[in-house]
Structures are given as structure tokens and as C-alpha cells.
Amino acid sequence: MEKVDPQTDNLIFVVDDDPVITGLVTARLEAAGYRVRSFAYAEECLAVLAEELPDLIILDFYFYKEGEVPMNGMEAYDEITRLAPEIPVIMLSAQEKGEVVLEFARKGIADYVIKDTDLIDNLQMSVKEVLER
């Protein structure tokens, strides 16, 4: 990932229940100079928003938790925009259904990045573009 300006102190929240994805994304963002906090579930991220506001949230769409029904990305996005509408959100998901992407676009999502073989490159471009807006 491209190095950010050392004067920049951007904080990014990464919310994904896949520890491999979370670890990979977090490592790449930190290597690029961003401060990162990671969360396995949206509920954990939302609890922290009362105390700390990030510059950007990268949010998974689908969460799985054995024996429970965790909040999904759409529900989490709605709650984020209610609590802190100024925080841009990049949706990170394996979901490629057009209607899901369209619904997020209607709601004002900053970007939608598909979890595929180009994930890191596409996310790198998206983070840079969103934070420069």
C-alpha cells in the first residue's frame, strides 16, 4: 500500500469476522502508515463509536457467529450513519449481487470492494480515494 503523509494520523476501523482477512487488511493498512483498530463483529465496532470516531470504517457485509445471529453489514451501516453520519464506510464483501451493491449505493456508501484475488489492490485504491475526498 502506498505510504501516507507522515503528518496524517488517519484512524481506520476494520470490521470482519474472518481473521485472515482482518489480519491481512490490518497489516497492509498499518504498513501504509494508518492507525487501525479491528473488530470481529459490527456490534463491537458500534460500541466503540460512542468513545472514538475513526476517519474511515471498512465493514464486512456478512457475519457468521455460531449459535447467534449477528448484525449484518446493511444493519451495521444504518446504525453507523445514525450515530456518526460523517464517517465514510467502505463495504468489503464476497457479495456480488447487483441489488445489494445498488442498495448500498442508494444509502450513500463510500465504496464497495469485492473480496476476490484483487482485494488488497482494490482496497488500497479505495481507501486512498475515500480519505482524499
VMD Tcl script that builds the backbone (N, CA, C; Angstrom):
set m [mol new atoms 399]
animate dup $m
set s [atomselect $m all]
$s set {name element resname resid chain x y z} {
  {N N MET 1 A 0.842 -1.170 0.000}
  {CA C MET 1 A 0.000 0.000 0.000}
  {C C MET 1 A 0.892 1.240 0.000}
  {N N GLU 2 A 0.460 2.248 -0.676}
  {CA C GLU 2 A 1.208 3.483 -0.758}
  {C C GLU 2 A 1.313 4.133 0.613}
  {N N LYS 3 A 2.472 4.659 0.926}
  {CA C LYS 3 A 2.709 5.296 2.219}
  {C C LYS 3 A 1.937 6.614 2.279}
  {N N VAL 4 A 1.279 6.840 3.403}
  {CA C VAL 4 A 0.552 8.088 3.568}
  {C C VAL 4 A 1.498 9.147 4.106}
  {N N ASP 5 A 1.084 10.396 4.030}
  {CA C ASP 5 A 1.835 11.515 4.565}
  {C C ASP 5 A 2.098 11.269 6.052}
  {N N PRO 6 A 3.342 11.378 6.508}
  {CA C PRO 6 A 3.628 11.111 7.917}
  {C C PRO 6 A 2.885 12.053 8.864}
  {N N GLN 7 A 2.432 13.194 8.365}
  {CA C GLN 7 A 1.662 14.128 9.183}
  {C C GLN 7 A 0.224 13.644 9.376}
  {N N THR 8 A -0.200 12.721 8.554}
  {CA C THR 8 A -1.551 12.193 8.620}
  {C C THR 8 A -1.665 11.197 9.757}
  {N N ASP 9 A -2.764 11.288 10.473}
  {CA C ASP 9 A -2.972 10.383 11.600}
  {C C ASP 9 A -4.332 9.698 11.449}
  {N N ASN 10 A -4.607 9.204 10.252}
  {CA C ASN 10 A -5.911 8.598 9.979}
  {C C ASN 10 A -6.104 7.314 10.772}
  {N N LEU 11 A -7.274 7.213 11.392}
  {CA C LEU 11 A -7.666 6.001 12.112}
  {C C LEU 11 A -8.712 5.274 11.282}
  {N N ILE 12 A -8.488 3.983 11.040}
  {CA C ILE 12 A -9.405 3.169 10.262}
  {C C ILE 12 A -9.866 2.001 11.117}
  {N N PHE 13 A -11.188 1.785 11.150}
  {CA C PHE 13 A -11.754 0.612 11.798}
  {C C PHE 13 A -11.972 -0.448 10.727}
  {N N VAL 14 A -11.517 -1.672 10.985}
  {CA C VAL 14 A -11.729 -2.802 10.081}
  {C C VAL 14 A -12.641 -3.778 10.811}
  {N N VAL 15 A -13.789 -4.096 10.198}
  {CA C VAL 15 A -14.780 -4.964 10.837}
  {C C VAL 15 A -15.050 -6.154 9.930}
  {N N ASP 16 A -14.534 -7.326 10.339}
  {CA C ASP 16 A -14.696 -8.533 9.535}
  {C C ASP 16 A -14.520 -9.738 10.452}
  {N N ASP 17 A -15.384 -10.732 10.306}
  {CA C ASP 17 A -15.306 -11.915 11.167}
  {C C ASP 17 A -14.303 -12.954 10.676}
  {N N ASP 18 A -13.681 -12.727 9.553}
  {CA C ASP 18 A -12.657 -13.633 9.033}
  {C C ASP 18 A -11.293 -13.139 9.507}
  {N N PRO 19 A -10.658 -13.855 10.442}
  {CA C PRO 19 A -9.383 -13.371 10.978}
  {C C PRO 19 A -8.274 -13.282 9.939}
  {N N VAL 20 A -8.337 -14.069 8.895}
  {CA C VAL 20 A -7.324 -13.992 7.844}
  {C C VAL 20 A -7.459 -12.669 7.088}
  {N N ILE 21 A -8.677 -12.333 6.703}
  {CA C ILE 21 A -8.926 -11.063 6.005}
  {C C ILE 21 A -8.578 -9.890 6.918}
  {N N THR 22 A -9.053 -9.939 8.152}
  {CA C THR 22 A -8.787 -8.848 9.093}
  {C C THR 22 A -7.282 -8.662 9.286}
  {N N GLY 23 A -6.560 -9.754 9.476}
  {CA C GLY 23 A -5.118 -9.667 9.670}
  {C C GLY 23 A -4.390 -9.115 8.462}
  {N N LEU 24 A -4.774 -9.581 7.282}
  {CA C LEU 24 A -4.152 -9.122 6.048}
  {C C LEU 24 A -4.414 -7.638 5.815}
  {N N VAL 25 A -5.679 -7.233 5.932}
  {CA C VAL 25 A -6.044 -5.829 5.708}
  {C C VAL 25 A -5.375 -4.933 6.747}
  {N N THR 26 A -5.407 -5.354 8.013}
  {CA C THR 26 A -4.798 -4.560 9.078}
  {C C THR 26 A -3.293 -4.395 8.857}
  {N N ALA 27 A -2.617 -5.472 8.527}
  {CA C ALA 27 A -1.167 -5.408 8.293}
  {C C ALA 27 A -0.825 -4.459 7.150}
  {N N ARG 28 A -1.584 -4.538 6.069}
  {CA C ARG 28 A -1.303 -3.669 4.914}
  {C C ARG 28 A -1.590 -2.209 5.213}
  {N N LEU 29 A -2.683 -1.946 5.938}
  {CA C LEU 29 A -3.006 -0.561 6.288}
  {C C LEU 29 A -1.965 0.024 7.248}
  {N N GLU 30 A -1.560 -0.755 8.235}
  {CA C GLU 30 A -0.544 -0.284 9.182}
  {C C GLU 30 A 0.787 -0.054 8.480}
  {N N ALA 31 A 1.131 -0.914 7.531}
  {CA C ALA 31 A 2.369 -0.741 6.768}
  {C C ALA 31 A 2.328 0.542 5.939}
  {N N ALA 32 A 1.133 0.971 5.592}
  {CA C ALA 32 A 0.966 2.203 4.816}
  {C C ALA 32 A 0.908 3.441 5.716}
  {N N GLY 33 A 0.996 3.231 7.028}
  {CA C GLY 33 A 1.045 4.370 7.933}
  {C C GLY 33 A -0.255 4.729 8.615}
  {N N TYR 34 A -1.286 3.938 8.409}
  {CA C TYR 34 A -2.571 4.208 9.062}
  {C C TYR 34 A -2.606 3.579 10.454}
  {N N ARG 35 A -3.374 4.181 11.343}
  {CA C ARG 35 A -3.677 3.544 12.625}
  {C C ARG 35 A -4.919 2.692 12.390}
  {N N VAL 36 A -4.933 1.481 12.926}
  {CA C VAL 36 A -6.028 0.544 12.654}
  {C C VAL 36 A -6.513 -0.088 13.956}
  {N N ARG 37 A -7.837 -0.182 14.077}
  {CA C ARG 37 A -8.459 -0.990 15.131}
  {C C ARG 37 A -9.332 -2.005 14.425}
  {N N SER 38 A -9.222 -3.258 14.804}
  {CA C SER 38 A -10.028 -4.285 14.142}
  {C C SER 38 A -11.049 -4.871 15.104}
  {N N PHE 39 A -12.158 -5.290 14.519}
  {CA C PHE 39 A -13.281 -5.856 15.257}
  {C C PHE 39 A -13.807 -7.049 14.474}
  {N N ALA 40 A -14.213 -8.099 15.183}
  {CA C ALA 40 A -14.754 -9.285 14.516}
  {C C ALA 40 A -16.212 -9.091 14.122}
  {N N TYR 41 A -16.940 -8.269 14.879}
  {CA C TYR 41 A -18.374 -8.092 14.629}
  {C C TYR 41 A -18.760 -6.624 14.704}
  {N N ALA 42 A -19.802 -6.273 13.973}
  {CA C ALA 42 A -20.268 -4.893 13.905}
  {C C ALA 42 A -20.662 -4.353 15.273}
  {N N GLU 43 A -21.258 -5.201 16.101}
  {CA C GLU 43 A -21.692 -4.754 17.425}
  {C C GLU 43 A -20.512 -4.215 18.240}
  {N N GLU 44 A -19.347 -4.850 18.108}
  {CA C GLU 44 A -18.147 -4.403 18.823}
  {C C GLU 44 A -17.713 -3.028 18.328}
  {N N CYS 45 A -17.734 -2.845 17.031}
  {CA C CYS 45 A -17.370 -1.560 16.434}
  {C C CYS 45 A -18.333 -0.457 16.886}
  {N N LEU 46 A -19.615 -0.740 16.843}
  {CA C LEU 46 A -20.620 0.256 17.229}
  {C C LEU 46 A -20.470 0.673 18.684}
  {N N ALA 47 A -20.109 -0.249 19.553}
  {CA C ALA 47 A -19.920 0.071 20.967}
  {C C ALA 47 A -18.774 1.070 21.154}
  {N N VAL 48 A -17.753 0.967 20.318}
  {CA C VAL 48 A -16.591 1.856 20.430}
  {C C VAL 48 A -16.878 3.234 19.836}
  {N N LEU 49 A -17.812 3.326 18.892}
  {CA C LEU 49 A -18.113 4.613 18.248}
  {C C LEU 49 A -18.572 5.674 19.244}
  {N N ALA 50 A -19.088 5.279 20.372}
  {CA C ALA 50 A -19.501 6.249 21.393}
  {C C ALA 50 A -18.281 6.948 22.008}
  {N N GLU 51 A -17.106 6.287 21.929}
  {CA C GLU 51 A -15.893 6.809 22.558}
  {C C GLU 51 A -14.864 7.336 21.564}
  {N N GLU 52 A -14.821 6.745 20.384}
  {CA C GLU 52 A -13.771 7.066 19.429}
  {C C GLU 52 A -14.329 7.035 18.012}
  {N N LEU 53 A -14.088 8.116 17.266}
  {CA C LEU 53 A -14.572 8.185 15.893}
  {C C LEU 53 A -13.406 8.010 14.916}
  {N N PRO 54 A -13.486 7.007 14.054}
  {CA C PRO 54 A -12.433 6.815 13.050}
  {C C PRO 54 A -12.635 7.761 11.863}
  {N N ASP 55 A -11.628 7.811 11.009}
  {CA C ASP 55 A -11.731 8.583 9.768}
  {C C ASP 55 A -12.415 7.770 8.674}
  {N N LEU 56 A -12.447 6.439 8.859}
  {CA C LEU 56 A -12.997 5.533 7.859}
  {C C LEU 56 A -13.312 4.202 8.521}
  {N N ILE 57 A -14.393 3.559 8.053}
  {CA C ILE 57 A -14.707 2.205 8.501}
  {C C ILE 57 A -14.747 1.289 7.288}
  {N N ILE 58 A -14.030 0.164 7.380}
  {CA C ILE 58 A -14.100 -0.885 6.369}
  {C C ILE 58 A -14.942 -1.986 7.005}
  {N N LEU 59 A -16.082 -2.265 6.393}
  {CA C LEU 59 A -17.109 -3.105 7.016}
  {C C LEU 59 A -17.475 -4.294 6.137}
  {N N ASP 60 A -17.425 -5.486 6.707}
  {CA C ASP 60 A -17.858 -6.694 6.007}
  {C C ASP 60 A -19.381 -6.666 5.867}
  {N N PHE 61 A -19.893 -7.406 4.894}
  {CA C PHE 61 A -21.340 -7.472 4.695}
  {C C PHE 61 A -21.987 -8.603 5.500}
  {N N TYR 62 A -21.384 -9.776 5.453}
  {CA C TYR 62 A -21.995 -10.946 6.071}
  {C C TYR 62 A -21.134 -11.429 7.238}
  {N N PHE 63 A -21.776 -11.586 8.393}
  {CA C PHE 63 A -21.083 -12.083 9.587}
  {C C PHE 63 A -21.707 -13.397 10.025}
  {N N TYR 64 A -20.858 -14.305 10.487}
  {CA C TYR 64 A -21.335 -15.588 10.994}
  {C C TYR 64 A -20.803 -15.782 12.407}
  {N N LYS 65 A -21.695 -16.179 13.306}
  {CA C LYS 65 A -21.310 -16.469 14.688}
  {C C LYS 65 A -22.143 -17.648 15.140}
  {N N GLU 66 A -21.469 -18.761 15.438}
  {CA C GLU 66 A -22.165 -19.990 15.818}
  {C C GLU 66 A -23.123 -19.750 16.980}
  {N N GLY 67 A -24.370 -20.174 16.778}
  {CA C GLY 67 A -25.372 -20.084 17.831}
  {C C GLY 67 A -25.988 -18.713 18.009}
  {N N GLU 68 A -25.573 -17.730 17.213}
  {CA C GLU 68 A -26.098 -16.366 17.316}
  {C C GLU 68 A -26.388 -15.825 15.918}
  {N N VAL 69 A -27.137 -14.760 15.880}
  {CA C VAL 69 A -27.393 -14.073 14.621}
  {C C VAL 69 A -26.845 -12.648 14.762}
  {N N PRO 70 A -25.588 -12.452 14.361}
  {CA C PRO 70 A -25.017 -11.109 14.490}
  {C C PRO 70 A -25.613 -10.148 13.465}
  {N N MET 71 A -25.473 -8.883 13.736}
  {CA C MET 71 A -25.912 -7.820 12.841}
  {C C MET 71 A -25.197 -7.988 11.492}
  {N N ASN 72 A -25.917 -7.784 10.386}
  {CA C ASN 72 A -25.252 -7.846 9.080}
  {C C ASN 72 A -24.738 -6.459 8.684}
  {N N GLY 73 A -24.023 -6.398 7.586}
  {CA C GLY 73 A -23.415 -5.151 7.150}
  {C C GLY 73 A -24.407 -4.043 6.856}
  {N N MET 74 A -25.565 -4.390 6.303}
  {CA C MET 74 A -26.584 -3.375 5.999}
  {C C MET 74 A -27.115 -2.763 7.294}
  {N N GLU 75 A -27.414 -3.614 8.263}
  {CA C GLU 75 A -27.897 -3.134 9.565}
  {C C GLU 75 A -26.824 -2.286 10.255}
  {N N ALA 76 A -25.587 -2.745 10.183}
  {CA C ALA 76 A -24.485 -2.004 10.796}
  {C C ALA 76 A -24.298 -0.654 10.119}
  {N N TYR 77 A -24.363 -0.636 8.794}
  {CA C TYR 77 A -24.209 0.629 8.065}
  {C C TYR 77 A -25.300 1.617 8.465}
  {N N ASP 78 A -26.528 1.148 8.582}
  {CA C ASP 78 A -27.625 2.026 9.001}
  {C C ASP 78 A -27.355 2.614 10.381}
  {N N GLU 79 A -26.847 1.796 11.292}
  {CA C GLU 79 A -26.559 2.260 12.647}
  {C C GLU 79 A -25.364 3.221 12.659}
  {N N ILE 80 A -24.349 2.947 11.867}
  {CA C ILE 80 A -23.195 3.853 11.767}
  {C C ILE 80 A -23.640 5.216 11.268}
  {N N THR 81 A -24.471 5.235 10.231}
  {CA C THR 81 A -24.914 6.522 9.685}
  {C C THR 81 A -25.836 7.266 10.650}
  {N N ARG 82 A -26.509 6.536 11.516}
  {CA C ARG 82 A -27.336 7.188 12.543}
  {C C ARG 82 A -26.447 7.810 13.625}
  {N N LEU 83 A -25.422 7.079 14.052}
  {CA C LEU 83 A -24.544 7.537 15.129}
  {C C LEU 83 A -23.507 8.565 14.668}
  {N N ALA 84 A -22.949 8.368 13.490}
  {CA C ALA 84 A -21.856 9.212 13.005}
  {C C ALA 84 A -21.914 9.313 11.486}
  {N N PRO 85 A -22.871 10.074 10.966}
  {CA C PRO 85 A -23.068 10.129 9.511}
  {C C PRO 85 A -21.875 10.678 8.729}
  {N N GLU 86 A -20.960 11.350 9.401}
  {CA C GLU 86 A -19.804 11.924 8.714}
  {C C GLU 86 A -18.704 10.906 8.412}
  {N N ILE 87 A -18.783 9.719 8.988}
  {CA C ILE 87 A -17.739 8.710 8.777}
  {C C ILE 87 A -18.021 7.932 7.493}
  {N N PRO 88 A -17.097 7.977 6.540}
  {CA C PRO 88 A -17.297 7.177 5.323}
  {C C PRO 88 A -17.105 5.686 5.620}
  {N N VAL 89 A -17.851 4.861 4.887}
  {CA C VAL 89 A -17.790 3.413 5.067}
  {C C VAL 89 A -17.511 2.753 3.722}
  {N N ILE 90 A -16.510 1.872 3.716}
  {CA C ILE 90 A -16.234 1.024 2.559}
  {C C ILE 90 A -16.748 -0.364 2.914}
  {N N MET 91 A -17.661 -0.873 2.106}
  {CA C MET 91 A -18.177 -2.220 2.325}
  {C C MET 91 A -17.219 -3.203 1.683}
  {N N LEU 92 A -16.860 -4.218 2.437}
  {CA C LEU 92 A -15.924 -5.240 1.984}
  {C C LEU 92 A -16.670 -6.566 2.033}
  {N N SER 93 A -16.871 -7.195 0.870}
  {CA C SER 93 A -17.704 -8.384 0.875}
  {C C SER 93 A -17.461 -9.296 -0.317}
  {N N ALA 94 A -17.811 -10.553 -0.133}
  {CA C ALA 94 A -17.805 -11.507 -1.235}
  {C C ALA 94 A -19.119 -11.433 -2.002}
  {N N GLN 95 A -20.082 -10.667 -1.485}
  {CA C GLN 95 A -21.382 -10.482 -2.136}
  {C C GLN 95 A -21.196 -9.764 -3.466}
  {N N GLU 96 A -21.641 -10.370 -4.538}
  {CA C GLU 96 A -21.551 -9.716 -5.836}
  {C C GLU 96 A -22.933 -9.442 -6.419}
  {N N LYS 97 A -23.969 -9.652 -5.623}
  {CA C LYS 97 A -25.322 -9.426 -6.111}
  {C C LYS 97 A -25.540 -7.941 -6.384}
  {N N GLY 98 A -25.987 -7.653 -7.596}
  {CA C GLY 98 A -26.198 -6.270 -8.001}
  {C C GLY 98 A -27.155 -5.509 -7.114}
  {N N GLU 99 A -28.218 -6.188 -6.640}
  {CA C GLU 99 A -29.200 -5.486 -5.826}
  {C C GLU 99 A -28.627 -5.063 -4.470}
  {N N VAL 100 A -27.685 -5.837 -3.927}
  {CA C VAL 100 A -27.044 -5.477 -2.659}
  {C C VAL 100 A -26.167 -4.248 -2.855}
  {N N VAL 101 A -25.347 -4.273 -3.900}
  {CA C VAL 101 A -24.476 -3.139 -4.202}
  {C C VAL 101 A -25.312 -1.896 -4.476}
  {N N LEU 102 A -26.385 -2.039 -5.239}
  {CA C LEU 102 A -27.261 -0.915 -5.561}
  {C C LEU 102 A -27.902 -0.331 -4.305}
  {N N GLU 103 A -28.331 -1.177 -3.392}
  {CA C GLU 103 A -28.931 -0.701 -2.142}
  {C C GLU 103 A -27.923 0.109 -1.333}
  {N N PHE 104 A -26.687 -0.360 -1.252}
  {CA C PHE 104 A -25.662 0.408 -0.545}
  {C C PHE 104 A -25.379 1.729 -1.252}
  {N N ALA 105 A -25.356 1.727 -2.571}
  {CA C ALA 105 A -25.142 2.973 -3.319}
  {C C ALA 105 A -26.251 3.972 -3.019}
  {N N ARG 106 A -27.478 3.491 -2.962}
  {CA C ARG 106 A -28.610 4.369 -2.638}
  {C C ARG 106 A -28.479 4.967 -1.241}
  {N N LYS 107 A -27.918 4.190 -0.333}
  {CA C LYS 107 A -27.771 4.641 1.055}
  {C C LYS 107 A -26.569 5.566 1.239}
  {N N GLY 108 A -25.693 5.644 0.242}
  {CA C GLY 108 A -24.568 6.569 0.323}
  {C C GLY 108 A -23.238 5.967 0.753}
  {N N ILE 109 A -23.078 4.658 0.581}
  {CA C ILE 109 A -21.809 4.017 0.932}
  {C C ILE 109 A -20.666 4.683 0.153}
  {N N ALA 110 A -19.501 4.821 0.770}
  {CA C ALA 110 A -18.371 5.474 0.104}
  {C C ALA 110 A -17.824 4.619 -1.034}
  {N N ASP 111 A -17.774 3.287 -0.826}
  {CA C ASP 111 A -17.306 2.381 -1.872}
  {C C ASP 111 A -17.670 0.950 -1.488}
  {N N TYR 112 A -17.602 0.066 -2.467}
  {CA C TYR 112 A -17.928 -1.345 -2.275}
  {C C TYR 112 A -16.811 -2.150 -2.915}
  {N N VAL 113 A -16.052 -2.901 -2.112}
  {CA C VAL 113 A -14.916 -3.665 -2.614}
  {C C VAL 113 A -15.215 -5.154 -2.471}
  {N N ILE 114 A -15.101 -5.875 -3.571}
  {CA C ILE 114 A -15.367 -7.311 -3.591}
  {C C ILE 114 A -14.153 -8.071 -3.054}
  {N N LYS 115 A -14.413 -9.060 -2.213}
  {CA C LYS 115 A -13.350 -9.939 -1.717}
  {C C LYS 115 A -13.018 -10.938 -2.819}
  {N N ASP 116 A -11.983 -10.619 -3.581}
  {CA C ASP 116 A -11.528 -11.517 -4.638}
  {C C ASP 116 A -10.003 -11.485 -4.662}
  {N N THR 117 A -9.398 -11.987 -5.709}
  {CA C THR 117 A -7.935 -12.041 -5.769}
  {C C THR 117 A -7.296 -10.653 -5.840}
  {N N ASP 118 A -8.065 -9.632 -6.197}
  {CA C ASP 118 A -7.553 -8.263 -6.279}
  {C C ASP 118 A -7.932 -7.432 -5.053}
  {N N LEU 119 A -8.357 -8.092 -3.993}
  {CA C LEU 119 A -8.856 -7.404 -2.805}
  {C C LEU 119 A -7.918 -6.309 -2.303}
  {N N ILE 120 A -6.668 -6.634 -2.048}
  {CA C ILE 120 A -5.748 -5.659 -1.447}
  {C C ILE 120 A -5.499 -4.481 -2.372}
  {N N ASP 121 A -5.268 -4.732 -3.658}
  {CA C ASP 121 A -5.055 -3.628 -4.602}
  {C C ASP 121 A -6.284 -2.738 -4.698}
  {N N ASN 122 A -7.462 -3.352 -4.807}
  {CA C ASN 122 A -8.692 -2.565 -4.921}
  {C C ASN 122 A -8.983 -1.800 -3.638}
  {N N LEU 123 A -8.732 -2.426 -2.501}
  {CA C LEU 123 A -8.957 -1.752 -1.232}
  {C C LEU 123 A -7.977 -0.596 -1.050}
  {N N GLN 124 A -6.734 -0.807 -1.457}
  {CA C GLN 124 A -5.723 0.248 -1.383}
  {C C GLN 124 A -6.184 1.493 -2.138}
  {N N MET 125 A -6.650 1.307 -3.360}
  {CA C MET 125 A -7.131 2.438 -4.155}
  {C C MET 125 A -8.343 3.090 -3.502}
  {N N SER 126 A -9.254 2.280 -3.005}
  {CA C SER 126 A -10.476 2.795 -2.397}
  {C C SER 126 A -10.179 3.619 -1.146}
  {N N VAL 127 A -9.342 3.098 -0.249}
  {CA C VAL 127 A -9.004 3.821 0.983}
  {C C VAL 127 A -8.390 5.163 0.653}
  {N N LYS 128 A -7.436 5.170 -0.256}
  {CA C LYS 128 A -6.759 6.421 -0.654}
  {C C LYS 128 A -7.777 7.431 -1.208}
  {N N GLU 129 A -8.627 6.984 -2.118}
  {CA C GLU 129 A -9.618 7.870 -2.730}
  {C C GLU 129 A -10.609 8.401 -1.709}
  {N N VAL 130 A -11.110 7.537 -0.860}
  {CA C VAL 130 A -12.120 7.961 0.121}
  {C C VAL 130 A -11.532 8.960 1.112}
  {N N LEU 131 A -10.324 8.714 1.582}
  {CA C LEU 131 A -9.720 9.633 2.562}
  {C C LEU 131 A -9.292 10.958 1.936}
  {N N GLU 132 A -9.128 10.993 0.623}
  {CA C GLU 132 A -8.768 12.246 -0.056}
  {C C GLU 132 A -9.978 13.109 -0.372}
  {N N ARG 133 A -11.175 12.574 -0.209}
  {CA C ARG 133 A -12.389 13.350 -0.520}
  {C C ARG 133 A -12.599 14.468 0.467}
}
mol reanalyze $m
mol bondsrecalc $m
mol representation Tube
mol addrep $m
